C-alpha cells in the first residue's frame, strides 16, 4: 500500500500552487478547458459502456501475440540524415532526435497504467528496449499526469539521472515527490516557452482539451497541454491527450509550420465526448495543423477502450486517401525520418495468425535504474 500511495503523487502547495492559481485556465478550484465539454466528460446522447463491456470488452481488445518490433539501438548509433528522426517506443512514448538533440515524450516503462501493482490496465506489449538502453536525452517532456503518461516507476528510475523535465502546471509536485530535484523541473502554462539550457531547443506548451487527476476527488488539479518542440531547423507537435479543438489552427499559426505531428489516435469511445481524438478527429486536427506528416501514437500498448486494438490503424489507412494525409506508421522501435519515410506497410495485419510470436526484439526489462545522461548533466546548470 505504501508504494501505491506514493504513485498517487503529491498535490501542489506554496509558490507552485500560487502560480497555478494565477493561470487563466484556473477557475478558482481547478483547471478548465477553453470550451465547455459535456458534464462528466462524456456525451450524454451516447450510452455509456456497461461494467462487463468495460472490464471484458471484445475478443480483440488485445492482440493474441506480441507485436513485431525493431531494435532501434543500432540506428541510434548514427545521427539522422535529415536532422529529424523519431522512434515510437510504445503508447505515447517517443524519442525525438531533432537538430542534434534528443527529447523523450511521456515515458512509460511500467507494467500497468495504474497506481496498483496487480489491478488496472496491464500493458499487452512489453517495452521495446530497457530504459537504461535509451540514449542520453536532453529533456523529458510530460504532457499531463494520467497514469499512461506519467509513470511512477519510470520517473523513479529517471530520478537517478540529471535529465531536466518540462511539464505542465502542478505536475512538478508529483515529480518532486518522486525524487526529481526542483531545479530540474520546469512547469508551463499554455503558450509559455522554455529554452532548454545548452541546446537550441524550445519547448512550448499549447492548448489541448482533456482533463487530469491521479485519484478520486482530485480531478483537474494539474494542467494538461500539447507540446511543441522546436530546434534551429525543425519543429514537432506532440498532442499529449486531447479532443478536437479549434485551437489547433491557432497553434499552427503561432508555433508552426511543423515538420511532424504526433497525435493520439487510440483509447476513444463515442460516449466519452471530446476528450480523445480517435482516428477520425485526428485527421481533422492534422488539417488544422497544416497537414504535415503524421505519426499516430497512443495505441499498440494498453487496452484502454473497447475498440479492437488495431482499429485506429485500420481506420487511418481507410481515411488517409480521402484527406491527403501523409501517414508515418512504423513498427514499435523502428526509427524513422519523416522526410525520408516510405509508404505505410500495414505490419500489424496477420500477426495473430502468424506462427512464431513476436518477430522483433525480446521483451525488455522494466526500469530499475537509469544512467546519468552526460549531455544533460553538462547542459543543466549546477545552481
Secondary structure, 3 states (H helix, E strand, C coil): CHHHHHHCCCCCCHHHHHHHHCCCCECCCCECCCCCCCHHHCCCCCCCCCHHHHHHCCCCCCCCCCCCECCCHHHHCCCCCCCEEEEEEECCEEEEEECCEEEEECCCCCCEECCCCCCCEECCCCCCCCHHHCCCCCEEECCCCCCCCCCHHHHHHHCCCCCEEEEECCHHHHHHHCCCCHHHEEEECCCCEEECCCCCCEEEEECCCCCCCCCCCCCCCCCCCEEEEECCCCEEEECCCCCCCCHHHHHHHHHCCCCEEEEECCCCCHHHCCCCCHHHHHHHHHHHCCCCCEEEECCCCCCCCCCCCCHHHHHHHHHHHHHCCCEECCCECCEECHHHCCCCCCCCCCCCCCCCCCCCCCCCCCCCCCCCCHHHHHHCCCC
